[in-house]
Amino acid sequence: MAGILNIQFKPTIGNKEINLKKVEHYIKKNADKKLDLVVLPEFFSTGVHHESFLNDYEDENGGNTIKTVCEYAKKYNTNIIAGTVIEGVNGKLYNTSFAITRNGEIVDKYRKIHLFNYMGGTEGDRITAGDRLVVVDFDFGKVGLAICFDMRYPLHYKKLVQMGAEIIVLPTAWIVPNEVYDDLESRKFAVTTWEAMNKTRAYDNLVYLVSCNQCGRATDTMSGLGSSMIVAPTSQVLADAKDEQCAIFADVDLEVVKYYKSVYPIANID
């Protein structure tokens, strides 16, 4: 069994110190559990305000933000997928997840491939798309990486499974307009759609799916949808953060993934 802690919170715009303290608060609060993997949201250290994360980006090693998360990994003896930070390299900016081991070492990173350039989204105006799929071989299992809008690309997930992924992790800032968030019926529809995508990606690929979102007011016009989830290969939702700032936990059995893959060779079926 592998213990997964999925942290959902509302980042304070532009205050990395406070946001990193929130991260440690939730890890420390759950330190009595067997923590094999901790997952953080997209833009966990800055929030989604463009001027905040685009003008205060990190270096190729993740700067002091990822250095601090590496210290948490070592202190609490857990692997961490450090949501995303904006990484500046050779004049280009990338939306990047860092994979960190229990020893506090960066073993890989994934640069978001599918940027949100639709329905008013302008991510691609300043962010450069990544070009490499990543599966990390942690000490407890193989974890495939995706970020936010990658959710809408099923073949991305299938390729990760073909590369050996048993768990797929999706840090995200899945936000909706405030008029949608504030209307109960509209929000319910948005959450139902989100849950359906989570279940489908897990079930179609016979993996555990861990989506890690923000919640609450993200900007003056947008709110984080919340509903971070840990979903089993059967599509069963093992844990759901709803719209709360919290950390959800689940023990996952990777033998279940191996069993289903032996029965249904999904990755090899076109």
Backbone torsions as a table, in degrees:
resi	resn	phi	psi	omega
1	MET	NA	145.8	177.5
2	ALA	-124.3	133.5	-178.7
3	GLY	-94.1	124.9	-178.8
4	ILE	-116.3	127.4	175.3
5	LEU	-110.7	123.6	-174.3
6	ASN	-116.4	112.8	-171.4
7	ILE	-100.4	120.3	177.8
8	GLN	-115.6	126.4	176.6
9	PHE	-155.6	173.6	177.3
10	LYS	-101.1	105.5	179.6
11	PRO	-64.9	144.6	172.8
12	THR	-81.9	121.2	-173.9
13	ILE	-55.6	122.8	171.4
14	GLY	74.7	8.5	-178.7
15	ASN	-119.2	86.8	-176.1
16	LYS	-62.4	-37.6	-177.5
17	GLU	-61.0	-47.8	179.3
18	ILE	-63.2	-43.1	-177.3
19	ASN	-65.8	-37.3	176.9
20	LEU	-68.5	-34.5	175.9
21	LYS	-65.4	-36.5	176.5
22	LYS	-62.6	-43.0	178.9
23	VAL	-58.3	-49.7	-179.1
24	GLU	-64.9	-35.8	178.8
25	HIS	-55.1	-47.2	-176.9
26	TYR	-73.5	-33.9	176.1
27	ILE	-67.0	-47.4	-179.4
28	LYS	-61.0	-40.1	-179.5
29	LYS	-61.7	-26.0	-177.7
30	ASN	-112.4	17.2	-175.5
31	ALA	-68.1	-13.4	177.1
32	ASP	-77.4	-10.2	178.8
33	LYS	-89.9	164.7	173.9
34	LYS	-81.4	100.1	-176.1
35	LEU	-96.3	108.1	175.7
36	ASP	-96.5	-27.4	180.0
37	LEU	-151.1	131.5	171.9
38	VAL	-114.6	135.7	-177.6
39	VAL	-120.3	134.7	-179.9
40	LEU	-116.1	154.8	-176.7
41	PRO	-72.1	167.0	169.6
42	GLU	-63.1	139.4	179.7
43	PHE	55.9	36.2	-175.1
44	PHE	-63.0	-26.8	-174.4
45	SER	-94.1	-13.7	-173.8
46	THR	-126.7	-19.9	-166.8
47	GLY	80.5	-177.7	-171.8
48	VAL	-98.9	4.9	-180.0
49	HIS	-67.5	120.0	-171.1
50	HIS	-55.8	-46.3	-176.9
51	GLU	-63.4	-29.1	-179.3
52	SER	-69.5	-54.1	-173.1
53	PHE	-85.7	-24.2	-179.6
54	LEU	-79.0	-31.1	-177.8
55	ASN	-95.2	-5.8	-179.9
56	ASP	-129.1	53.3	-175.6
57	TYR	-81.7	167.3	-177.4
58	GLU	-101.1	167.9	175.9
59	ASP	-82.1	-175.5	-173.3
60	GLU	-66.4	-15.0	175.8
61	ASN	-98.9	6.2	177.4
62	GLY	88.6	3.1	175.6
63	GLY	61.1	-159.2	-179.3
64	ASN	-66.5	-26.2	179.4
65	THR	-61.9	-54.2	-178.4
66	ILE	-71.7	-30.9	174.9
67	LYS	-58.8	-42.0	179.2
68	THR	-67.0	-41.5	178.9
69	VAL	-64.8	-36.3	175.4
70	CYS	-60.9	-38.3	177.2
71	GLU	-64.6	-39.1	177.1
72	TYR	-62.9	-42.3	-178.7
73	ALA	-58.8	-44.7	-179.5
74	LYS	-70.2	-42.5	-177.3
75	LYS	-63.3	-39.6	-175.8
76	TYR	-105.0	7.9	174.2
77	ASN	54.6	54.5	179.6
78	THR	-142.4	150.4	169.2
79	ASN	-77.9	150.8	-178.7
80	ILE	-138.0	136.0	164.0
81	ILE	-99.7	107.9	-172.3
82	ALA	-84.1	75.2	173.2
83	GLY	25.8	-120.2	168.0
84	THR	-144.6	150.9	166.8
85	VAL	-128.4	161.2	172.5
86	ILE	-85.2	124.6	-174.7
87	GLU	-110.6	125.7	178.4
88	GLY	-103.5	121.8	-178.4
89	VAL	-140.0	122.3	175.7
90	ASN	51.8	43.2	176.4
91	GLY	81.2	2.2	179.2
92	LYS	-115.6	149.4	177.5
93	LEU	-110.4	138.3	179.0
94	TYR	-128.8	148.0	173.4
95	ASN	-94.7	107.2	-161.8
96	THR	-125.7	133.9	169.7
97	SER	-97.6	137.2	177.2
98	PHE	-108.5	133.5	176.7
99	ALA	-101.8	122.6	-171.3
100	ILE	-125.3	136.5	-179.0
101	THR	-89.2	173.3	177.5
102	ARG	-60.2	-24.0	179.7
103	ASN	-82.3	0.5	-179.5
104	GLY	79.9	24.5	-178.2
105	GLU	-107.5	139.0	173.4
106	ILE	-78.8	118.2	-178.1
107	VAL	-102.8	-19.2	177.9
108	ASP	-169.9	171.1	173.7
109	LYS	-150.5	151.6	-179.3
110	TYR	-122.8	125.4	177.2
111	ARG	-97.4	124.3	-174.8
112	LYS	-51.2	127.2	-177.2
113	ILE	-89.0	-46.8	-174.5
114	HIS	-97.8	100.4	-176.9
115	LEU	-83.9	150.8	-176.8
116	PHE	-88.7	98.2	-177.8
117	ASN	-119.0	28.8	-171.6
118	TYR	-126.9	157.4	175.9
119	MET	50.9	42.7	179.3
120	GLY	92.8	-8.4	178.6
121	GLY	-71.0	139.3	-176.7
122	THR	-128.7	27.9	-176.0
123	GLU	-55.8	-39.0	-176.3
124	GLY	-73.8	-6.1	179.9
125	ASP	-64.7	-35.6	-178.7
126	ARG	-126.8	-15.8	-179.9
127	ILE	-95.0	137.4	176.8
128	THR	-94.1	135.0	179.8
129	ALA	-71.2	142.4	173.4
130	GLY	-74.7	172.0	-177.1
131	ASP	-139.8	17.9	-176.0
132	ARG	-137.0	125.7	173.3
133	LEU	-76.4	146.5	-174.7
134	VAL	-132.8	128.4	168.3
135	VAL	-123.9	124.3	-176.7
136	VAL	-99.7	129.8	178.7
137	ASP	-93.2	84.6	178.1
138	PHE	-75.6	175.6	-177.3
139	ASP	-73.7	-8.0	-180.0
140	PHE	-116.1	-13.6	-178.2
141	GLY	166.6	178.4	-176.0
142	LYS	-101.5	125.6	-173.3
143	VAL	-118.0	120.1	175.8
144	GLY	-88.4	145.1	-175.3
145	LEU	-111.7	136.8	173.4
146	ALA	-143.2	165.1	179.6
147	ILE	-138.7	125.7	168.4
148	CYS	41.1	-103.6	-171.3
149	PHE	-65.6	-12.1	170.9
150	ASP	-56.5	-23.9	179.4
151	MET	-53.6	-31.0	-175.5
152	ARG	-82.9	4.4	-176.3
153	TYR	-120.4	89.6	-175.3
154	PRO	-57.1	-35.2	-177.5
155	LEU	-67.9	-25.7	174.2
156	HIS	-57.7	-43.8	-178.5
157	TYR	-71.0	-40.7	179.4
158	LYS	-61.7	-40.1	179.2
159	LYS	-64.5	-38.6	177.8
160	LEU	-62.6	-39.6	178.4
161	VAL	-66.5	-39.6	177.1
162	GLN	-63.7	-23.9	177.3
163	MET	-87.1	0.0	174.4
164	GLY	107.9	2.6	-177.0
165	ALA	-60.6	134.5	174.7
166	GLU	-107.4	-25.4	175.1
167	ILE	-130.2	139.0	172.3
168	ILE	-119.1	130.0	-176.1
169	VAL	-111.3	134.6	-177.0
170	LEU	-128.7	88.2	167.8
171	PRO	-65.9	138.1	-175.6
172	THR	-151.2	154.1	166.7
173	ALA	-120.7	71.8	-176.9
174	TRP	-80.4	97.1	-173.6
175	ILE	-110.7	155.9	179.6
176	VAL	-133.2	156.6	176.6
177	PRO	-58.4	148.0	-178.2
178	ASN	-58.7	-32.8	179.8
179	GLU	-67.0	-27.2	174.1
180	VAL	-76.7	-45.7	-177.6
181	TYR	-62.9	-38.0	-174.8
182	ASP	-80.9	-15.3	177.4
183	ASP	-95.3	117.4	-171.9
184	LEU	-58.6	-41.7	-179.3
185	GLU	-68.3	-41.4	179.6
186	SER	-65.9	-41.1	179.0
187	ARG	-66.2	-40.5	178.9
188	LYS	-59.4	-42.2	178.6
189	PHE	-63.0	-44.0	-179.5
190	ALA	-63.2	-41.7	180.0
191	VAL	-67.6	-40.2	178.8
192	THR	-61.8	-41.8	177.6
193	THR	-64.4	-44.1	178.7
194	TRP	-60.4	-46.0	179.2
195	GLU	-61.8	-39.1	179.2
196	ALA	-61.9	-40.7	178.5
197	MET	-65.6	-42.5	177.8
198	ASN	-58.8	-48.9	-178.8
199	LYS	-63.3	-41.2	-177.2
200	THR	-66.3	-44.6	180.0
201	ARG	-62.9	-37.3	178.7
202	ALA	-69.3	-49.9	-173.8
203	TYR	-68.5	-44.4	-178.4
204	ASP	-63.6	-28.2	-175.1
205	ASN	-109.9	-1.4	177.1
206	LEU	55.6	47.0	178.2
207	VAL	-131.8	166.4	166.9
208	TYR	-79.8	136.7	-179.8
209	LEU	-117.1	124.4	179.6
210	VAL	-118.5	108.1	176.9
211	SER	-105.3	133.1	-173.9
212	CYS	-125.9	107.7	-170.1
213	ASN	-112.1	167.9	167.7
214	GLN	-89.3	165.3	176.8
215	CYS	-140.5	165.4	178.0
216	GLY	76.8	-176.7	-179.3
217	ARG	-61.1	120.8	179.4
218	ALA	-92.7	-41.9	177.5
219	THR	-143.6	-172.6	178.1
220	ASP	-67.1	-19.2	-174.6
221	THR	-119.7	-12.8	-173.3
222	MET	-130.8	154.0	177.3
223	SER	-132.4	147.6	175.1
224	GLY	-73.4	132.6	-175.6
225	LEU	-72.2	-21.3	-177.2
226	GLY	72.3	-143.9	178.2
227	SER	57.1	39.4	168.8
228	SER	-59.7	141.7	-172.2
229	MET	-138.1	156.5	164.3
230	ILE	-122.4	116.4	-172.2
231	VAL	-119.1	135.6	-179.2
232	ALA	-80.4	163.6	177.0
233	PRO	-59.0	-20.8	178.6
234	THR	-82.0	-4.2	-175.5
235	SER	84.0	4.0	176.0
236	GLN	-69.9	130.4	176.4
237	VAL	-81.5	111.3	-177.5
238	LEU	-81.4	-29.1	179.1
239	ALA	-157.5	144.3	-177.0
240	ASP	-142.8	124.3	-177.3
241	ALA	-81.5	-5.7	-178.4
242	LYS	52.7	-132.1	-178.1
243	ASP	-113.5	26.7	-176.6
244	GLU	-100.3	151.2	165.8
245	GLN	-77.8	114.2	-174.1
246	CYS	-168.7	176.5	171.1
247	ALA	-122.3	130.4	177.0
248	ILE	-106.5	150.6	-174.2
249	PHE	-133.7	145.2	172.2
250	ALA	-151.0	142.3	168.5
251	ASP	-87.9	127.6	-179.4
252	VAL	-116.1	143.8	-177.0
253	ASP	-107.4	105.2	-177.3
254	LEU	-71.9	-13.8	173.2
255	GLU	-65.7	-28.3	176.0
256	VAL	-63.1	-42.6	178.0
257	VAL	-61.9	-46.1	-179.6
258	LYS	-61.3	-41.1	-179.5
259	TYR	-62.6	-51.7	-176.9
260	TYR	-64.4	-34.6	178.1
261	LYS	-67.1	-30.5	178.4
262	SER	-74.2	-28.6	-179.2
263	VAL	-85.9	-42.0	-178.4
264	TYR	-122.0	98.9	-178.6
265	PRO	-76.0	61.1	-172.8
266	ILE	-56.9	-42.2	-174.6
267	ALA	-62.3	-21.6	-177.5
268	ASN	-101.8	5.1	-179.1
269	ILE	-104.8	126.6	178.1
270	ASP	-85.4	NA	NA
